[in-house]
Amino acid sequence: MMVKPGRYRHYKGKEYEVIGAARHSETEEEYVVYRALYGDHGLWVRPTSLFVQEVTVDGRIMPRFASLEEGARPTGKGRVLARPGRVGDTTPGAGGCNHEGAHNER
């Protein structure tokens, strides 16, 4: 599963640019490489399964990262439709992560 390069908004409101994908040299797990579009513009990696997962906020289920690309729209199930009728590359996964704290997003 690949996440398309472009701008995304984290569910806590900050924006990021997905640069591309990378693989772990020993496990071959796929990671998303992305840059914060604020502060020191730090470069981050996150397992793809965590990048695309859904989160529950105030009883609402939403994608952890939602695409901001023109023509993309959330489906309400953590997926993004690149064009009406086509599911994009942000299918929900599972797991958790804690690096948002480094961005003061918690």
N, C-alpha and C positions, 0 to 999 in steps of 0.2 A: 504494500500500500504506500503510495507516494503522496505527500502533501505538496500542492502546487506552490511555487514561489509567489510572493506577493505580500500585501499588507493584511494583517490580522489584528483584531481587537480581543484582548484577554477579557474574560468575563468580569474582571474587576475594573475595566475601563482603559487600561494603558494599551498603546499600540506597538506592534512589532512588525518587522519585515522578515519573512521566511527567505533565507538565502538558497537553501537546497537541502539535500539529504546526505547522510553519511552512514557508514556501517561500522560497528564495533569490530576491531581487528581480530578478536578471539571468539566472540559469540555470534558475530554477523548480525546482531540486532540492529534494526534500522532506527536512525535518529533524525530528528529535524534540527537543522542549524538555522538559528534566527538571531536577529539583532533588535535590541530595544530601540525604539524611536524617541527616546527621552533620556535625560541624564547623561551619563558617559557613553551611551550607545553601545553598551556591553554586548558581546557575542556569547550566545548560549546554545546548548544542545539539550534536547529532551527526547526520550524514547518516543517514537511516532505514536505508539499506543496510548501514551499519556497526553500527547499534544492534541489528539483528536477525541479524547474522552469527553463524556458529558459530566456536568457538575450540577448539584442541586443547590439553589440559592433561594431562600425565602419560599420554599416549597415549589419553585419552578425549576424544571430541567432545561439546561441550556448547554451549548458547546463551551468547552474551556476556552477555545480560540475560535472566533468567527471571522470568515473572510470578509475583507472590505473591498475586494475587487469589483469593478463595475459589472453589473449583471448578476452577481452572486447574491443569493438571499437565503436566510436560514429557513429550514423546514419545520423547526420546532422540536426536532428529535435529535439535535446535535449534528445534523448533516447539513451540507451546504449544496444548494443546486446551482451549478455553474450557469446553466440556462434552464428555463422551465422544462421539466421532464427528464433532466439528466442529473443524477447524483454525482457530486464532485468527490474529491479525494479525502474528505474529512469525515470518514465513517467513524463512529465512536469506538473506542477501545476500552481498556480497563486499567486500573492502577491508580497510583497517586504520586504526587511530587511535592517538594517543599521549597523549591528555589524562588518562588514568588516573594518570599520574605526578603530576599536580597534586593528586590525591587520595591520594597515597602508596599506591597499589594495585599498583604494579609489583613 
